[in-house]
């Protein structure tokens, strides 16, 4: 479709629609590929750093509504307390208990209440007092009890108003802290304690390293790369060469018909925006703008027209003379990441092209590896003679090298997992895919269309641990290697990228476009205005499908090289995070291929994350195998997150040397918070989510000890973080109580723990307790998987052998067999006369191919990898485990539940919290709801949760 057609359609109505966009996202013209008009517009890239409480992020409307709500709340509180005081004064003058109770019940009925008390019925008390006027059986103690209940109800409403007012103060404190950040910039926090600019030295060091990579080209030898790829892809076999030709032809066809499509529509734009919102590329202001776009069909239509015009002029597209702004953000893992802050039209344009190419690349490469004779198997086929003997001796289906979907085996499970989960995991499966990126620590979102990459990693860790347990128990040694590339994204030589793209059949025009995308002119956000712009000469942009397209194009070549040159080995690669495990000989070959590839393509291995372990089991004891002279395995520990693989036990254990620095970092991050709500958010994200993710998800293969070690670590961390509690009690709750009191002058002793931990939906602060998720599942994880699962499997396997032997021996005792015929389960005309006189196969032969034939082994394998199931009515828990109803409200909790569906909607975590703290909360607030939801600034709190937390440093 030509650009002139789009110009005709779009320009007459483009300007008035763009004028409807928020003024904060419109700026002076920066027209590049759109045909220039006097009224051209571009979307602005902001120059300010977002903070969680930034006044730019807060909607003016929500801020106004919040102020009105809080002001009205204070008025209601003041009026209630005045009327309550008057009522109690009147009651003191009445000496008759029944009349005094009648006075109170009438007064309570007229007083404005924040919420109905589900525990006490005022109407019932009225009726009981009417009964007392005539009935002498309503005694004085009973009347006194009614009076006490009414006075309690008055105090309950006071508590509700008091804590609603407290919440309002905390919100105002949060807003004021945000404005202070905006106005004071780098001023020190007022929350007390010594202020340290966390990681400033690291920030400058990492920026210098990043600049050294990005702005200095590294030239590799394209001819050497092409020759290497030819040796791997074309020279391996005729099947590979034919499949490669088909791959190149499909990519040529994809390019040929590119311009025959209408690329941008309202639907495609919504897909792009949802994908961008799920990632971490955009700052808070642009995220808010993108959400506004989603709800405006007119604006989407106009943006589609503009971007289609830009697509038609793709061949002449450039970044222009103005630099893109680089924003340096700190991640919780201590690494700084470097994001391009570009106008939104460019962001969407490049996102779409990268995503479209990434989907196509995945489709084409998956077709390539599935072509007949291309991908090598890592196991040898069952020999013809062994298969023949199994057909003769064993009843049931014939043995298969890889069982079909109806026959569950370990080997089939491995193949399915690698093909459907691991291979090319970084590339999207469809244009409407929504998924967190590789570095994302967020929980899975409802809108996700695919398992998060963090979940995939956790699943892989369970598989590796299961393989170690199973293989060593069955008498096999196993080697595990882990590595990744040093500064992979910024370090990829452009010459290597284009050598691969050329090999795959990407034409010169598209290569030219990709080169212009990569060579973006840049300036850092904090640089002075007169700082020169610099052009990228190496590496890719961050957190974009375009970066995934470049990276996976290159690293798939490593996947395939390992498979072809290392006897069919599988490289378990997630982005640039690489795992290899199996026999030592295979791992040595795979590692040799990896180092050779690294040298040819101009990459560097990250020695800090590279290591290997050789594990053996002899005489029932697991141990590390000594390194043999001249072996080709990397040195170093096998580590991930807060876990390391202990070679002496063959178990993943907590790595204290990795945990300690993060406890110190958490202390600094908490001390830098300027408000209580900031502090709660920082605690929830760092102390709970980040630590929990990096401890590894519980599973049977990790054993119950893994959970016990996590609980002990959290206990010790709180003692370290909050040393004021000499006896170790109180921890985070006592510390937060004191913070609230310091900020609001609210008495410390009057702040219940339930107020801190109760979910925000019930009026609490939603402070996360890191112990509860693990206590919920602790008893559901086996204590010793070796004894509980593997021993049980081996017992079943021995029974299956005995049973098969009995069946065979019973069969050969029949007249049928005496006539020289094979067992009746043998079909066809195959000659088995040489086996007629042989005894049943031995146990070693029976179990020789168990990984490909044993459903019992598959069941044990699955049981080892099983994650604990949290009992709740919700469909999933924080680890995505299947669930079912079990935890039900009882006693006071059940009475206090105004709506049974409220309980059903609670997570298992929230149910636990309610069960622990309900007595005090019901006593104070007359139910589980601390504050009437309508009185809370829920819109503002929702915005708080949506914004990206800005870590100090």
N, C-alpha and C positions, 0 to 999 in steps of 0.2 A: 504494500500500500504506500503511495507516494506521500512525501511531506506536504505538497501543495494541497492535497485533499484534506489533510488535517488542518492546515492553515485556514482553509475555507470554512471548515466546520467550527473551529475553536475560537479564532480571534474575535469574531463579533460579540461573543459573550464571555470571553476569558477574563477581561479586566474587571467587570462588575462583580463576578463571582469571587475573584481573588481579593477584592476589596472587602468581602464579607469575612475573610479569615481574621483570626485574632491579630491585633496590631503588633503584638510582641513577636510574631513570626514572619512579618513582612518587612522588607527593607529595600534599599536601592537596587537598581538592576544589576544583575551579574549574568547576563545572557551569554551562553556559550554556543550550544548547538541548536537552540531554539531560534528561528529566524527573528532578528532583532526588530522590535518596534519601540516607539517612544515610551510606551507604557509597560514594557516588559518588567516582570517581577522575579525575584528569587526568594527562596526561604532562607531565613537568617540562621547562621550558626552562631551560637551564643558565645560570649567571651567570659562568662562568670562560672565559677565552680559551684555546683549544687551542693547544698548541705541538706540533711534530712529535714531540718526545720526552716529551710530557706523561705523568705517571704515571697520569692518569685514562684515557688512551687505552690504555696497556699492560694487557693482560689479566693478572690476578694469576696465573692458571694458567701462562700462557706465561712470565711472569717467573720463576716458581718452577722450571719445567722448564729454562729457560735457565741459572739459577744452578746447578742440579744438573749440567747438561751441562758447564759451564765448570769446576766443581769436579772432576768426574770426569776431565776432560781433563787438568787439572794433575796429578792423581794418576798417570794413565797416562804422562804425559810424564816425571815424576820417576822412576817405576819403570823405564821404558825406558832412560833415560840411565844409571841406576845399573847395570843389567844390561849395557848396551853398554860402559860403562867397564870392568866386570869382565872381559868377553869380550876386549876389546882388551889388557888387562893380561895375561891368560893367553896371548894370541897372541904377545906380545913375548918370552916365555920359550922359544918353540918356534923352533928354528933351521932345521928342514927345511921348505922352501917348500910341498911337497905336504901335509905334516901340518898346517902352519899354516893352509893354505887349507881343509883338511878341518875343522879346529877352528872356523874362521870360518863355514863353510857350515852346520855343525851348530848353531852358536850363533844364526846368523841365522834358521834355521828355527824355533827355539824362542822367539825374541823376539817380543813382540806387535807387529804392524805395523798401521799406520793404513789402508793400502790396498795392493793387489797392484801390483807394478811391471810394466807391460806390456812394458817394454824388456828386462828381465833375467829369465831363468828360473832360479830357485834349483834346481829339480829337475834341469834340464839340467846345471848345474855339478856337482851331486852325481855324476851319471853320468860326466861327463868326468874327475872326480877318481878315480873307481873305475877308469876306463881307464888313468889315469896310474900307478896302482899296478903295472901289468903292462906297459904299452906304452911303450917308450923313445922313440917318436916324439912323445909329449907332452913337449915340451921345457921347460926352466926358464923361458924368457921367456913361454911360454904359461901356465905355472902362475902366474907373477907377474901376468899379465893377469887370470887368474881371481881372484886375491887382491885386485887393485885393484878389480875389479867388486864384490866382496863388501864391501870397505870403503866403496865408493861407495854401495852399497845401505844400509849402516848410516847414512851421512850423509844420504841421501835421507829416511829415516824421521825422523831428527832434524830435518831441515828442515820436514817436514810437521808434526811436533809443535810446532815453534817458531812456524810461521806460524798454526797453529790457535790456539795460545796468544795470539799477537798479535791475531788476530781477536777472541778473547774479551776481551782488554783494550780493544779499540776499542768493542765492544758495551757493556762495563761503563762506559766513558767516556761513551758516548752516553746510557745510562740515568741516570748521575749528573748529566749536564748537564741532562737533562729535569727531574730532581728539583730541581736548583738553580734552574731557571726557575720552577717551581711555588712554591718556598719564598721565593726572593729577589725574585721579580717583576721589577722593573726594574733589578736590579743589573747592573753592567757585565760584559761577557764577559771570560773569563780567557785568551783565546787570543792575547793580545798585541796590540800596536798601539793607536793612539788610538781610543777608542770614541766614536762619534757616533750620536746617535739619528736614524737616517735618515728624512728627510722629515717630521719632527715639525711643522715650520712649515707644510709643505704639507698635512699631515693636518688641522691646525686651520683652515687657509684653506679647504680643500675641505669640511670639515664646515660652516663658516659659510655657504658658498655653497649647499650642499645644504639647510640649514635655511631659508635665504632663499627657496628654491624651494618646499619641501615644506610649510612651515607658514604660507605666505602665499598665499591664493587669488588666481588671476588669472581674472577674469571675461571671457569672450568673448561675442559676440552670437549666441545660438542661432538666432535668426531669420535673421541674415545667413548663418550656416553652412548652414541648411536651404535657403535660397534658392540658395546656391552649389551645393550638392549637386543640387538640382533642375535647375539649368542644365546640369550635367555629365551626370547620369544620365537624367533624364526628357526634357529638351528636345532632346537630341542627335538622336534619331530615334525613330520608332515602335517599331523593333526594340528599342532600349534601354529604352523605357518598358515594353514588354511583358515583357522579361526582368527588369526591376526588380520589377515586380508579382509575377512568379513567385518571385523571390528573397525578397521580403517574406512571401509566403504560405508558403513552405517554412520560414522562421524562425518564423512564428506556429504552424505545425503542430508544429515541434520543441518549442516551449514547451508546447503543449497536451498533448502526450503524455509530457512529462518525468516526471510523477508516476506514470505507469503502468508505469515501469520499476523493477526492483530494481537499484539502482545499485552497491552494494558487495557483492562476493563475494570469495572467496579469490583468484580469478584477477585481478579488477580491482585488488585491493589489491596483489598482486604486481607488476602492471604499474606502478602508481603508485610503489611503493617502488623498483623498478628505475630508473624515470625520475628520481626524486629522488636516488638514489645516483650517477647519471651526471652530475648537475649539481653546482653548487658552493654550493647554498643551505645545506646542513646542515654543522654542525661535526663534528669527529671522533667525539665521544661519541654523537651522534645517528645518525651513519652506522653506527657499530657496533651500536647498538640496532636500527636498521632491518634490518641484515643478520640479526640474531637473529630478527626477525619473519618474514623470508623462510623460515626453516627450521622454523617452528612453526605448523602448520595449525590447532591449537586456538586459539591467540591470534589468528590471522588471522580465524577465524570469529567470535570474540567482538568484535573490532574492527569487522568488517563490520556486525554487529548494532547496535553503538553508533552508527556513522556513518549507517546507514540510518534510525535514530531521529532523528538530527540532521537528516538530509535532509528527513524528513517535517515537521519544525518549521522548515524553511528560512525561511518568511515572517516569523518572529519572531526570527531569528538576529541576534545582536549580538556584538561583541567582549567585552562586559562591562566592568567597572570597572578591572580590572588592565591595566597597559600591556604591550604587546609590547616586547621589548628589541631595540634597534638595535645591531648590531655592525659596526664600521668595519674593513674589511680592505684591506690594500694589494695592488694588482695589480702585476705586473712592468712594465706599461706606464707606471707612475707614478701612475695614477689610483686613488683610493680608492673602494671600493664599499660600499654600506650595506645590510646584510642584516637581515631581521627574524628574530629567534630566538624562535619560538613553540612551544607544545607540539605534539607530533607528531600528535595527533589532528586539531588544527586545520590543521596543515600538509598532511596527507593529504586532508582534506575539501576545502580550497580548491584544492589541486593537482588533484584529480579534476574538480571543477566547471569550473575554468579549462581543463583539457585537453579535456573533453567539448565545451565551447563552441568551443574553438579548432579542433577537428577538424570540427565542424559548419560553422563559418564558412568554413573552407577549401573544404569540399565545395560549399557553396552559392555562394561567390564564383567558384570554378572553373567551375561550371555556368553562371554568369552570363556570364563572359567568352567561353565557348565557344558561347553561343547565337548563332544566325545573325544577322549584321548588327550585332553589338555591338562587338567589338574591331576597331579600325581597323588595316589593314595599313600598314606604313611604306614600302612600295614601290608604285609605280603598276603596274597590270596591263599585260601585253604588249598593244600596240595590235592591233586586229583585222587591220589590213593587214600589220603585221609578222609576226603569227602565220601569216597566209595565205602570205606569201612564204617563211617558214621551212618550211612544209609542202611547198611546191613545190620549193625548192632543196635541202633537206637530207633525206637518207635517215634512217630511224630513227623513234623515237616522236615524237608531236606535242609541241610545247612546252607547258609548264605554267607558270602563275604561281607555284605552289608544288608542287614535285615530290612524288609520293607516296613512301612508305617504300622502295619498290623502286628509286627513282631518286635517287642521292645528289648533292645540290647544296649549295652554301654557304648559300643562303637557307633551305632546308629545315633545315639544321643549326642555323642561328640561331634559327629559330622553335621547333624542338624544345628547344633549350637554354633559351630564355627560358620557355617554357610549363612544362617539366617540372622545371627546376632553379631558376630565378631567381624567378619569380612566386610570391609568398606563401611564400617559402622558410622564413620564421620560424615558420609554423604547422605543427603536426604533421599527418601524413597518416593516422594511425590511433591507436587508444587504446593499442596495445601498442608504440608507437614508443619507441625508446631512442636518444638522440642527445645529444652534447655541446652546450652552449649557445654563443651567439655569441662570448663572450669567452674561451672555453675554449682553452687552449694545449696540452692533452693530445693525445697520439697517438690515432688511432682505436682503439676497443676492439672486442674480439671480439664483444661483445653488441650493438654498434650495428646498428640496422636501416636506417640511412640515412647517406649521406655527411655527414661533419661540416661545419659551417658554415665552418670555416677552410679545408677542402678546396674548398668551393664558391667561396670568395673567391679562392683560388689559381688555380682554374680560370678564373675571370673575368679575372684579371690576364693570364693566357696569351691569352685571347680578345682582350682589348683590344690587347695587343702585336701579335698576329697581324693584327688589323684595320688597325692603323697601318702595319705593314710592307706588307701586301697592297694597301691602298687607295692609299697614296702611290706605290708602285711602278707601279700601273696609271694613274697620272696624276690621281688625285683628292686634293683637300685633305681633311683630317679634323680635327675638333675633339673634344677630350676634356675633360669636366667631372667634377670629383669634389667632393663635399660631404657633410656630415652635420649633424644638428641638435645644437645646444648643450645638453648635459645633458638629453637627450631624455626618458629615463624619469622623472626627478624633475620635469620642467618641463611635462608635458602638462596643460593646464587641464582640470579635471573637467567644466566646462561644454561643452567641445569633445567630450570622450568621449561624454557623454550626448546631445548633439545628433546625433552620428553613429549611436549605438545606436538612438535614437528614429527616425531616418530609415530605418534598416534593418528596423524592425519589432519591436524588443525591447520587450516590454510593461512597464507601470509596476511590476508586482511584481518582475520581474527587475531592472529598473533600480534599485529600492529596495535589493535585495540587493547588487547591485554597488556601490552608493554606500556601503553599510555596510562592505563589504569594503575599499574604498579608504580610508575615513575611520577608520583604525585609530589608537587611542591608543598613544603611543610614549614610551619613555625610552631614553637612551643607556646602554650597559652601564657606562661609566665615570662616569656622573653620580652625585652623592650621593643617598642614599636619600630625602631630602626635596625633591629636584628635582621640579617639577611635570610631570605628563604632558602631552603635546601631541598634538593630533589632526592627521592628514594632511589638508591642504586642496588639495593639488595633486600630480600625478604618480602613478606606480604603484609597486607592490612590485617587487623585483628578482629575476630568474632564476626566474620562475614562468610556467606556461602562462597564468595569468590576466593577467599583464602583457603577454604576447604577444597574447592575445585583444584587449585594449584597444588596444595599439599598432598591430596590423595592421588592426583595424577602421578606425582613423583613416587610416593611411598608404596603405591600398589606395585610398582616395579620391584621394590624390595620384597613385598609379600610373595610375588610370583618367583623371584630369583631364589628365595629360600626354599620354596616348594620344589622347584626344578633341580636345584643343585644340592639339596640336603635330603635326598631320599624321600621326598614327599612330606617333609616336615611342615608343620603349621606355625606361622608366626602370629601369635595372638597380639595383634596391634590395635590399640585404641588411640587414634590420633597419632602422636609420636611416642606413646607409652608402649613399650614392647615387652612381651613375655614369651619365653620358650620353656617347655618342660617335656621330659621323656628320657629316653636312653642317653647316656653320656655321649656316645659316638654321634648320634643324630644332633644333639645340642652343640657339640663342637663344630660340626659342619655348618649348622645354621649360623652360629656366631661368626665363623670365618667368612661366610657370605655377607653377613651384616657389616663387618669391618671393611671388607673389600668394597661394598656398595658405598659406604660412608666416604671412603677416600675418593672414589671416582666422581661422586656427585657433589663433593665439596662441603660435606657436613662434618659435624663434630659430635662425638658421643659425650653425654653428660656423665662424667666419672663419679660425681656425688650420688647419682641414682643408678649406677651400674654395679652389678654384682652377681654372684652365682653360688649355689649351694648344691652339694652332692649328698644325698641321704640314703642310708642303707639300714636294714634291720636284720640283725643276727641274734639268734638265741633269744628271741622275744624282746630285744632291746633295740631301739632306734638310735642311730649315731650318724655322725658326719664322716663321709669317706675322705681320706687324706688325698690331697691333690697329687696327681701323678706327674712325674717329670715331663715337662714339655707339653702338658695339655693346653688346649686352646680355649679355655674358659676364662671369662673376665674375673678379676679379683674384686672383692668388696662384698658387703652384705646385701641380701635381697630385702628391700624395704618398700613399703607403700604407706602413705599417711602416717599414722601412729603405730603401724604394725611392722614387724620384721619376722622373717622366717628363721626360726632357731634350728640350726643344723643338727644339734645334739638330740632334739626331740622330734623334729619334723613337724613342728606346730608353729603357726603364726602366733606370736606373743606381742604384748604391748611394748613399745620401744620408748623407754623412759627418757632417753637422750633427745628424742624428737618432741616429747610432750613438754618438758621443762621450759624451753624457750617460749612456748605458746602460753604457758601460765603467766610468765613475766609480761608477755605482750598483752595478755588480757587485762592484767592489772593496770597497765599504762592506758589502754583504750578506755577502761571504765573510769579512770581518774580524769580523763580528758572530756568526759560527757558534761554538758552544761545544764542538763535538766534531768529530772527523775525519769520522764518518759524516754528520753534518749538512753539513759542508763539501762532501763528495762529492755529496750530494743537491742542495745549492744550485748547485754547478757544473753538474751535469747538467741541471737545470731551466732555469737562466738562461743560462749560457754556451753550452749546446748546443741545447736545445729552443727556447727563446725566440728566440735570435739566428737559428737556422736557419729557424724559421717566418717571421720578419720579413724575412729576406733574399729570400724568394720561392722557391718550388720551381723547380728547374732544368727547362728545357724548350727545345726547339729555337729557339723564337721569341726567347728571351732570349740565345741564343748561348753559346758556350763561354767567352767573356770574362766573362760573368756569374759563372760558377763560379770563374774565375781571380781575379776581384776579391774574391769571398767568401773564398777561401783566403788572399789577401794581407791581408785585413782581420782574419781570425783570427790570422794570424802577428803583425801589428802590435799587436793587442789583447793577446796574451800577453806581448809585450815591454813593453808599457805596464803590465800588471798585475803582472808579476814582474821588476822592473828589476834585481834582485840578480844575475841572469844577464847579465853585462855583454856577453858575446859573442852573446847572443840564443839560446843553446842551453838545453835542459832544460825551460824554461817551466813549465807546470802540474805536470808529473811531478816535477821536482826540488823544487818548492815543497811538494807534498803529501808527498814523502818526508821533508822536514825537519819538517813538521807531525807526522807519525807518530812520528818520532824524539823530538820534544819532548814528545809526550803519553805515550809508552810507554818511552822510553830505549832503543828498538831502534836498532842502528847504521844510520845512513843508507845506507852503502855496501852493506849487506846486503839492502836492499829493492829487488828487481828491478822494472823498469818493467812487466813482464808482470803482476805481482801487482796493480798499480794498475788496469790496463786489462782484465784478464781478466774475463769475466762472472761474476757471483755464483754461477751454477750450477757453475762450476769452482773456486770458492773464492776468486775475486778480489774486489776492491772494486767493480768495475763502473764505474770512472771513464770517462766518455764522452769520446772524442776527436773534436772537432768537424770535423777535417779529413777523416776517413775517409769519411763518407757522400758527400761531394762528390767525393773522389778515385775512389770506386767508379764514378761515372757520368760523370766528366769527358770521357773519350774517346768516350762514347756520344752526346754533344751536338754538333751541327754547329758548326763554327767560324764560318761565315758563312751564315746562313739565306737572305740575299738572293741569294747566288750559288748555293748548294747546292740550294735548294728552289725559289725563285721563278724563277730563270733556267731551271731545268729544266722547270718548268711552262710557261713562255712558249715554250720550244722545242717542247714537245709540242703546245701549242696551235697553233703555226704549222704543224706537221706535220699536225695534224688538219684544219686549213683546206685545206692543199694536197691532202690525201687526199679530202676532201669535194668539192673542186673537180674533181679528176680523175674521181671517180665520176659527178658530174653531167655533165661534158663527154662522158664515154664514153656516158652514157645518151642524151644529146640527139643523138648521132651515129647512133643506131639508126633503123631503118625505123619503129619504133613512134612515135618523136618526130616524124619527117618527116611523118607523117600528121596532125600537129596535136594529138596527144594529150599529156597531161602525163606526167612520169616515172612509171614503174610502181609506185613506192612511194606514190604519191598514191592514196588511196581515195575513194570517194564520187563524187557528180556535180557537185562544185564546178567552176565555170568558171575556168580559168587561161589562157584564150586570150591575154590581154594580156601574159602573161609568157613566152610561147613563144619570142619572138625576143630576150629579154633575156639578157645574159651572166650568169655566176654572181655572186652577191652579193659585195661587197667585204669586206675583212677587218674593218673597223670594224662593219659590219652583222652579220657572223658572230659577233663577240664582244660585241655590245651587251647581251645578256642572259646573259652567262656565269655570273653569280651564281645564276641560276635554271635554267640548262640544262647547265652544264659539270661533268661528273664529274671532269675533270682538275683544275679549280680546287678542287673539294672535296678531292681527294686532297692537293693542296699545302697547303690550309688545315689539314687534319688533321695533316699532317706537321709543320707549323709549331708546332702546339699539342702535339705529342707529348712526353710525359715520358720520360726515359731509363729503360731497363729494366735493373735490376740482375740479374746472372746468379747465381741461387741456386736451391735446390730448394724454398725456401719459396714460398708462393702470392703473397706481396706483400712489398715492401720498405717503408721508412719513408715513402715518398711514394705508396704504393698502386700502384706500377707492376707490370704483369704480369711474371712471371719464368719462368726455366727453368734446369735444371741446367747448371752450367758449372764453378764453382769446386769442385775435388775435392781431398781430402787426398792428399799425396804424401810420400815419404821418411819421415823421423822422425815427422811428424804422423800419417801413416797407421798407422805402427807403434804410436803412442801412443794411438790411438783404440780404446778397449776395446769400444766398441759403435758400429757404423757409423751407427745411427739417431741417435746423439748429434750427429754431424756434419750429418746431413740436417735435424735440427731447428734447427740454428744459423741465425741471420740472416746475410746477406752481411757485415754489419758485424762480427759476432763471428768469422766465418771469417777476415776480413782481420786482425783483432787476433791470432788464434791463429797465422796464418802469419807475422806480423811478429816475434812474441816467442817462438816455440816453442822455439828452440834453448836459450836460457837457462833457460826454464821446465822443459824436459825434463831438462836437466843437473842442475838443483837438486832437482826433485821426482820424477824418474823417470817422468814422464808429463805429461799436460796438466792433470790434476786436482791442484790444490795441496793441498787438504785433503779428507779423507773427508767427504762431505756429511752423513752421520749425525752427525758431531761438531759441526756448525755449528748455531747457533740459528736455523734457517730460518723457524720460525714467527714469531719476533720480527722478523726482517728483512722478512718478507712484510707484517707490520703496518706497519713503517716505510714501505714503498712505498705502502700503501693510504692512509695518513694524509695530510692536506693540509698542505703546508709553510707555516709561518707566517713571512712575510717581516718583517724588522726594519723598524720605523717605522710 
